[in-house]
């Protein structure tokens, strides 16, 4: 099922201006507008959140806006700069999120996230990462994911929070939205309003022929695109700096062995271009442009920069089974959206000394089959709190200076978050005599502890007086558990004396 993300940037022109001005930009609390000319009249083209809160709206005369807010900050609108900025933002999203990304002027992006969400823990993880990353760099953002571009576009702009729509439900959710949600021109929206049609559902309920006769094909086309009855291909962003190889076929192809043969040919061409520039690829996108205007795509990643033709071809061909050529593929494009310098160096040391094993090839195969975020290694971190005492590193990351502590044994498995348990125990220092976890009552045969761990007050105020007392428990069946009690059993401020199971031994 296709999954399309629409990213909406409601204050894109003013946000971009603030980023461009840097330290000279006005504070977010200062009302800021951009003005331009419509005929001989200067009007507000874009307004930030602070000015909109004070009743400034796009389309308002600039003199009226100044009268409402005497200290209003005014800059000239730069429409070409906004368009170029959207293209650069689309290129960033292409490198980070998915192989098919396009600008959606004047205030957003569209991303075909089909098959790309597993790298972020699912659909919701990708949406959260997209919105939070935009906010971290000063861009107000909302996003929605649905099965069509039209429905995702409507939901992103008319809902105040990120919207994750289950497959086949996008059409039902947009029926109550206003007609402007269909990306119609103001003239068509006004004409529908004069007919008493105010929502998408009302358009859907009307006979199509009279609507098409009065408003032309645009109305029914947008309606069918939103409901998924008509395909709406996304033309991916192209940039001169993207290294790519392209093959155009006189006759469409579709046989797996033919696709594999041209994949090898494109890999040869791309690696030659990378070698000329002294670069290696960290990500590759192989796009298959079908005769029905749809695009199938494969994305692979590598643990380190490479330009080995055989290795890249193998990684790409491993994913060919996911490609549906449809009625045939007329264009294949292989691009390298993420590259790094790669200079060949001779092996150091004596030839008799065996070289260190290179497992990056295995890492690449596993990462592309399982997802990049599922392959990692753990390293110690400077924290006494168990859930903060380890971090995830890339498989090929350099070693960290910290070492695993040896003072106390730790369980081989920590739960994703501590789970509440019911216990029978004596205060203040005694371990539980028995406990219930996930509906099973367990009697404790052996116990060791407590190991006291204090909260990290420098992280947040709530941990200033917090205390955990950890115990190692063994039940009658020989299973071993790691549990803790919140509080020291004497001072109420240290915790509420509830018990939790945090890890399992063995």
CORHU-V257570 format. One record per residue. N is the residue number from 1. OMEGA is omega in degrees with one decimal (* if undefined). Layout:
N&OMEGA ; N&OMEGA
//
This chain:
1&-179.0 ; 2&178.0 ; 3&-176.0 ; 4&178.0 ; 5&171.9 ; 6&176.6 ; 7&-177.7 ; 8&179.5 ; 9&-170.6 ; 10&179.9 ; 11&-176.2 ; 12&-177.2 ; 13&-179.2 ; 14&176.3 ; 15&179.3 ; 16&178.3 ; 17&179.6 ; 18&177.8 ; 19&-179.4 ; 20&-179.8 ; 21&177.8 ; 22&-178.2 ; 23&179.1 ; 24&-177.7 ; 25&175.0 ; 26&-179.5 ; 27&179.3 ; 28&179.8 ; 29&-178.8 ; 30&179.1 ; 31&-176.9 ; 32&175.8 ; 33&172.7 ; 34&-176.6 ; 35&175.9 ; 36&-177.1 ; 37&167.3 ; 38&-171.3 ; 39&179.2 ; 40&-174.4 ; 41&176.2 ; 42&-176.9 ; 43&175.5 ; 44&179.0 ; 45&-179.0 ; 46&-179.7 ; 47&178.9 ; 48&-175.4 ; 49&-178.2 ; 50&179.5 ; 51&177.0 ; 52&176.7 ; 53&178.8 ; 54&169.3 ; 55&173.0 ; 56&-178.5 ; 57&173.3 ; 58&-176.6 ; 59&178.4 ; 60&176.4 ; 61&-178.2 ; 62&179.6 ; 63&178.1 ; 64&178.0 ; 65&177.9 ; 66&178.5 ; 67&179.2 ; 68&-177.9 ; 69&-177.6 ; 70&-177.6 ; 71&-178.0 ; 72&175.0 ; 73&-174.1 ; 74&173.7 ; 75&176.5 ; 76&179.0 ; 77&179.6 ; 78&-175.7 ; 79&179.9 ; 80&177.1 ; 81&177.0 ; 82&179.9 ; 83&178.3 ; 84&178.2 ; 85&176.8 ; 86&178.2 ; 87&177.8 ; 88&177.4 ; 89&177.2 ; 90&178.1 ; 91&175.0 ; 92&179.9 ; 93&176.5 ; 94&-178.5 ; 95&-172.2 ; 96&-166.5 ; 97&-170.5 ; 98&-177.0 ; 99&-177.3 ; 100&-178.7 ; 101&177.4 ; 102&172.1 ; 103&178.1 ; 104&-174.1 ; 105&5.8 ; 106&-168.2 ; 107&-179.7 ; 108&175.5 ; 109&169.9 ; 110&-175.1 ; 111&172.1 ; 112&-174.6 ; 113&-179.6 ; 114&178.2 ; 115&-177.0 ; 116&-172.5 ; 117&-177.4 ; 118&179.0 ; 119&-178.6 ; 120&177.8 ; 121&178.6 ; 122&-176.9 ; 123&-177.9 ; 124&179.1 ; 125&178.6 ; 126&179.4 ; 127&-179.3 ; 128&-179.5 ; 129&-179.7 ; 130&-177.6 ; 131&-177.4 ; 132&178.0 ; 133&176.7 ; 134&-179.4 ; 135&-178.8 ; 136&179.1 ; 137&172.4 ; 138&179.4 ; 139&172.6 ; 140&-171.6 ; 141&167.3 ; 142&-177.3 ; 143&175.6 ; 144&176.8 ; 145&179.1 ; 146&-178.1 ; 147&173.5 ; 148&177.3 ; 149&-176.3 ; 150&-179.3 ; 151&177.6 ; 152&178.4 ; 153&-178.7 ; 154&-176.3 ; 155&179.5 ; 156&-175.1 ; 157&-174.7 ; 158&171.5 ; 159&-174.2 ; 160&-177.6 ; 161&176.4 ; 162&-176.1 ; 163&175.6 ; 164&-173.4 ; 165&177.5 ; 166&178.6 ; 167&177.0 ; 168&178.5 ; 169&-177.6 ; 170&-178.8 ; 171&-179.0 ; 172&-177.0 ; 173&-175.9 ; 174&-177.0 ; 175&-179.4 ; 176&-179.0 ; 177&178.6 ; 178&-175.7 ; 179&178.7 ; 180&179.4 ; 181&-176.9 ; 182&-180.0 ; 183&178.3 ; 184&177.2 ; 185&179.1 ; 186&179.8 ; 187&179.7 ; 188&178.9 ; 189&179.2 ; 190&178.6 ; 191&176.7 ; 192&179.4 ; 193&178.5 ; 194&177.1 ; 195&-178.8 ; 196&178.6 ; 197&-174.3 ; 198&-177.1 ; 199&179.4 ; 200&179.5 ; 201&178.5 ; 202&175.3 ; 203&-178.0 ; 204&-177.1 ; 205&-177.2 ; 206&172.8 ; 207&-173.7 ; 208&-173.4 ; 209&179.3 ; 210&179.1 ; 211&179.3 ; 212&179.7 ; 213&-176.3 ; 214&-172.0 ; 215&-179.8 ; 216&-174.3 ; 217&-174.8 ; 218&-176.9 ; 219&-178.1 ; 220&177.7 ; 221&179.2 ; 222&178.4 ; 223&-179.9 ; 224&177.2 ; 225&-179.0 ; 226&-178.8 ; 227&176.4 ; 228&179.4 ; 229&177.5 ; 230&-179.2 ; 231&176.0 ; 232&-177.2 ; 233&176.7 ; 234&178.3 ; 235&-172.8 ; 236&177.9 ; 237&176.4 ; 238&179.6 ; 239&-179.0 ; 240&-176.8 ; 241&178.0 ; 242&176.6 ; 243&-176.1 ; 244&172.9 ; 245&-173.8 ; 246&176.0 ; 247&178.6 ; 248&-174.3 ; 249&176.1 ; 250&176.1 ; 251&-179.0 ; 252&178.2 ; 253&-179.6 ; 254&-179.1 ; 255&-178.0 ; 256&-178.8 ; 257&177.0 ; 258&176.7 ; 259&179.5 ; 260&-179.0 ; 261&179.9 ; 262&172.8 ; 263&176.7 ; 264&-179.8 ; 265&179.1 ; 266&179.2 ; 267&176.0 ; 268&-177.7 ; 269&-177.8 ; 270&-179.0 ; 271&175.8 ; 272&177.3 ; 273&177.5 ; 274&-179.4 ; 275&178.1 ; 276&-177.8 ; 277&179.9 ; 278&-175.7 ; 279&171.7 ; 280&-176.2 ; 281&171.4 ; 282&174.5 ; 283&175.1 ; 284&175.3 ; 285&175.8 ; 286&-176.7 ; 287&177.7 ; 288&179.9 ; 289&-176.1 ; 290&-178.0 ; 291&178.7 ; 292&176.1 ; 293&173.6 ; 294&-177.6 ; 295&169.7 ; 296&-173.5 ; 297&173.2 ; 298&173.4 ; 299&174.3 ; 300&176.1 ; 301&179.3 ; 302&-177.4 ; 303&178.3 ; 304&-178.4 ; 305&177.7 ; 306&170.9 ; 307&177.2 ; 308&-174.3 ; 309&-176.5 ; 310&-177.8 ; 311&-180.0 ; 312&179.1 ; 313&179.6 ; 314&179.6 ; 315&179.7 ; 316&-177.6 ; 317&175.0 ; 318&-176.9 ; 319&-177.2 ; 320&-178.8 ; 321&178.7 ; 322&-175.5 ; 323&175.0 ; 324&-177.3 ; 325&179.8 ; 326&179.1 ; 327&177.7 ; 328&178.7 ; 329&-178.9 ; 330&178.0 ; 331&169.9 ; 332&-178.6 ; 333&176.0 ; 334&-178.4 ; 335&176.5 ; 336&-176.3 ; 337&-179.8 ; 338&-179.1 ; 339&175.5 ; 340&177.0 ; 341&178.7 ; 342&178.0 ; 343&179.0 ; 344&177.8 ; 345&177.9 ; 346&178.7 ; 347&-179.0 ; 348&173.6 ; 349&-178.9 ; 350&179.4 ; 351&179.9 ; 352&179.9 ; 353&-179.2 ; 354&178.8 ; 355&178.0 ; 356&-178.4 ; 357&178.1 ; 358&-178.1 ; 359&-176.8 ; 360&177.8 ; 361&177.4 ; 362&178.9 ; 363&179.5 ; 364&-178.2 ; 365&-178.5 ; 366&-178.9 ; 367&-177.5 ; 368&176.5 ; 369&-173.9 ; 370&-173.1 ; 371&-174.7 ; 372&-176.6 ; 373&-179.7 ; 374&-179.4 ; 375&-176.8 ; 376&170.5 ; 377&-178.1 ; 378&176.9 ; 379&-179.9 ; 380&176.6 ; 381&-177.1 ; 382&177.2 ; 383&174.4 ; 384&178.8 ; 385&-170.5 ; 386&-176.4 ; 387&177.7 ; 388&-172.9 ; 389&176.5 ; 390&178.4 ; 391&176.8 ; 392&177.4 ; 393&172.4 ; 394&-176.4 ; 395&-177.4 ; 396&-179.7 ; 397&179.5 ; 398&178.9 ; 399&177.0 ; 400&-177.3 ; 401&-177.5 ; 402&178.1 ; 403&179.4 ; 404&179.8 ; 405&-178.6 ; 406&-174.9 ; 407&-176.4 ; 408&176.1 ; 409&178.2 ; 410&178.3 ; 411&179.5 ; 412&-178.0 ; 413&171.1 ; 414&174.1 ; 415&178.5 ; 416&172.8 ; 417&-179.6 ; 418&-178.0 ; 419&-177.1 ; 420&176.5 ; 421&175.0 ; 422&-173.5 ; 423&167.6 ; 424&-175.2 ; 425&176.7 ; 426&175.8 ; 427&4.9 ; 428&-168.4 ; 429&-173.0 ; 430&175.9 ; 431&178.3 ; 432&172.2 ; 433&176.2 ; 434&177.4 ; 435&177.9 ; 436&-180.0 ; 437&-180.0 ; 438&174.7 ; 439&-178.6 ; 440&178.2 ; 441&-177.7 ; 442&177.0 ; 443&-175.7 ; 444&177.8 ; 445&178.3 ; 446&179.9 ; 447&176.9 ; 448&179.5 ; 449&5.0 ; 450&167.3 ; 451&-174.2 ; 452&178.3 ; 453&-179.1 ; 454&176.6 ; 455&-179.6 ; 456&-172.3 ; 457&-178.2 ; 458&178.5 ; 459&179.3 ; 460&-175.0 ; 461&-177.3 ; 462&180.0 ; 463&-175.2 ; 464&-179.0 ; 465&-173.5 ; 466&179.5 ; 467&170.2 ; 468&172.8 ; 469&-176.8 ; 470&177.0 ; 471&170.0 ; 472&-176.4 ; 473&172.8 ; 474&-178.1 ; 475&-175.8 ; 476&177.9 ; 477&179.6 ; 478&176.9 ; 479&-175.1 ; 480&-174.0 ; 481&177.2 ; 482&-176.1 ; 483&175.7 ; 484&175.5 ; 485&175.5 ; 486&179.7 ; 487&-178.0 ; 488&178.9 ; 489&-177.7 ; 490&-178.0 ; 491&-178.6 ; 492&-176.1 ; 493&-177.3 ; 494&179.3 ; 495&-174.2 ; 496&175.3 ; 497&173.1 ; 498&-176.9 ; 499&-179.4 ; 500&171.1 ; 501&-171.7 ; 502&-176.3 ; 503&-179.2 ; 504&176.2 ; 505&173.6 ; 506&*
//
